[in-house]
Amino acid sequence: MKLIVHGASGRMGREVIGAAAATPDVTIAAAVVRAGSASVGVDAGVLAGVGSLGVSVSSDLDSALAAGDVAVDFSIPVAAVEFARRAAAAGTPAIVATTGLSAEQLATVREGSNRAPVLIAPNLSLGINVLAQVLPTIVNALGAEYDVELVEAHHRLKKDAPSGTAVLLLSAIASALNRPVSQVERYGRHGLAPREAGEIGVHSIRAGGIAGEHSVLLVSDGEQIEVSHRAFSRRTFALGALRAARFLAEQPPGLYSMQDVLR
């Protein structure tokens, strides 16, 4: 599999390049950064700290999209939308793993699935996506008398809050309650803020170098259940990206998620 990495100079972009370099059946076909980046011209493997791979980092996205089998994006929302648009035009399967996209931006990304396979992944961890799969079963089994709170923690440099993963888990819980997210979400509390029936509290922590931690608390008057996931390193997400890429490279045009990868 020939992989294209968009947002190659970022933490996750470098991690995916490193994971691909250590995987026999994956080759880095292209590594793309924004125009004017100091990384342009640098060997992708050197950028990722794994030694020369013979692939120079480029800002030419269109040429990169023509060079590989599937492309993965770890960038910023505006760049991710442009990446998805141009990948669809090229017919290149695209994984959009950038978080913090607005509803309008997500709609634009989804439009490309009419022309090429598109996988939107707020989190590429297999464990998180299994958790999103089983949460509705837990919530339905416990019933409305259990209050639900969601706590997520990431490194100090993460820009969006709540995390895309928290939004993914919140959506899974809301679907089990048959209520739209807008009716149940409650972001933090301050001052006189008593809990309202049926709300889901979402709380974000930003500190140090935390790779990613998510906990869902389900609490009644008599007991507490906590379901947690902790990522020990970004390599977890990079390996998930490779698994998703293998899946997407073989799919027809359409919109996919990590749930499809797990199946």
N, C-alpha and C positions, 0 to 999 in steps of 0.2 A: 504494500500500500504506500502510495506516494502522498505525503501529507503537506499541506500548506498551513503555515501558522501566521495569523494576522494579529498584530500586537505583540510581535516577537520580543521586543525589548522589555516588556513588563515582567513582573514576577511570575505570573502564570505562563506567559509565552515562553520564557526561558525554561520553566519547569517542563513544559510539554516537549520542547526540543530535547532536553536532557533525557526524558523518559523514552522518546522515540529513538534516540541514539543508542539506548540500552536494549532495544527491542528488535530482534533479528528480522522480523517481517515488515518493519516500518522504515521508510526512508523520508527524510526531510527534503521535499522538492523545492520549497521556497519559504522564505521568512520575510515578512513584510512589516514595515514600520511607517510612521507618518513622514511626509516630506520634510526635509530639514533636520531630521533626527541625527544625532551624533553616531548612531549605530549603523547608518547606511554605509555599506562597503565592508563592514566587519564580517568575518566568517561566523555563521550562525552557531556552530559548535563552540567557538571561542567565546561568543556572547553568552552562551549558556554554561560555560565552564566545563565543557566535556571534550575539549580538543577540536581540532579542525575537522569539518565535515565536507569541505569543498563547496559550500553553498554560501554565497555572499548575501547579506541582508540588503533588501531593496525597498524602495518606496513605490514601485510600479505594481500596483495591485492587479491590474488586468493581465499583465504578463505572468504574474504568479498564479493566478487562477487557471491559466491555460496549461500550467506545468504539472498539476497534480490530480489525484483522484478525489480528494475531499479536503475541505478547508475548515479550520477551527478558528474562532474569533475570541480573543480576550483583550478588549480594548476599552473604549469609553462609548457611551450611548450613541453620540452623533456619528462616530466612526463605524460603530457596529451596524447602524442602519445603512450607511453607504456600502459597507462590505457586503451586506445581505443583498442589496439591490444589484450590485455588480456581479455577485456570484450567481444570482438567478439569471441574469442576462447571459452569462457564460455557460449556464447549465451545469455549474459545479455544485455538488452536494455541500451544504454549509451548516456548520454547528455554530450557533450564536450562544456563547457562554457569558457574555457581558451582562451584568445586572444593572438595575437602576433605570431601565428604559421606561418611558412614559407609555400610556395606553395607545397613544397615536403612533409612537415609534414601533411598538410591538405589532400594531396592525400593519404597518409598512413592511416589517420583516416577514410577517405571515403571508403577505401578498405574493412573495417570491416563490412560495411553495407550489404555485400553479405551473411553474416552469422547471423547478429543480427540487430535489429533496432538501428540506430545511428542518433542523432539529434545534429547538429552543430549550436550553438547559440552565436554569438558575443555579443549579448545583450538579456537578458531574460525579459526585460520590455515589457509589452503588448503595452504601449503607443508608444515606439520607433518602434516597429514592425508594428504598424498601420501607423506610419509616413512613414516608408520605403515603405509601400503598396501604399500610396496615392501620394508620391512625383513624380513618373513618370507621373501621370495624370496632376499635376500642371505644371511640366516642359513642357510637350507636349502642354498644353493649352496656355502657355505664348509665346512660340516660342524662336527662336535663338537670338532675340534682347535683351533678359534679361540675364545679367551676373549672374553667380552663385558662391557663396562663402560659405564655410562650416567652422564653428568655433566650436571646442570642448574643454571642460575644465574638468580636473579631479584632484584628490588629488596629493600631491607632491610625493607620493611613487609609483605611477603607472609607470610601467617599459616601456610599449610599446607606441609609438607615430607614427602615429596617432592612436587613439583608434580603437578597432575592430568595434565599433558602427559607427565611422566616415567612416571606410572602407565600412561598410554595406550600409550607406546612399549614399556614393560616387558611389558605384556600381549601386544602384537603379537609380540615376540620369543619369549615363553614359548609362545605358540600354535604358533609355527614349530617349537619343540622338543618339542611335544606333552607339555608338563608344566605343571601348575598354577603360578601365580605364587608361591604359598606355598612351593613346593619349590625355587625358584631365586633368590628375592630375597635380597639381602644389602645392608643399608643402612650404608654407611661401614665403616671398620675401625679398630680400636684395640688396642694391645698385641700379644700373640701371636695373630695372626689370619691364618694362611696361607690362601691361596685354595683353595677346594674345587672339585673338578671339576664343571662344569655350572652353577655359580652365576653370577648376574648382579649385579655390583656397582652400586649406585645411590648417587650422591653429590650433595648439595645445597649450593649456595653462595647466600648472601644478602648483598648488598652494594649500596650506593649506589642508583642509579636504573635498574638493568638491567631492560629491558623483558621479556626472556626469551631464554635461550640453552640449547640442548640439543645434546649430542653423544653419539653412540654409537660406541664404539671396539671393533673386532673385531681381535684380535691373536693371531698364531701365533708360533712361535719365529723365523720367517723374515720376517714382514712385518706391517704395521699398516694397517688401513683405518679411516678416520674419516669418519662421515657427520654433518654438522652443520646446524643451523638457527639463525639469529639473527634475532630481530625487532628492527627499528630503531625502531619506535614502536607504541603501542597502537592507532593507526589501522588497522594490519593486521588486528587482531582485530575491530575495529568493522566494517570492510568485509566481513569474513567473516560477521559477524552479519547484515548486510543480505542477503547472498547466501543464507544459511541461512533467513532469514525469508521471502524470496520463494519458496523451495522449499516450506517448511512450510505456508505459507498455502494451497497448492493440494492438500494431501494429505488423505486420509481418516484417521480415528483409527488410531493405531498408534505404534510406537516406532521412532525414526529416529536416525541418527548423521550425522556429516559425510561419511562414506563414501557415504551415500545422496545427499547434496548433490553430491558430486564426480561421481557416476554420472549 
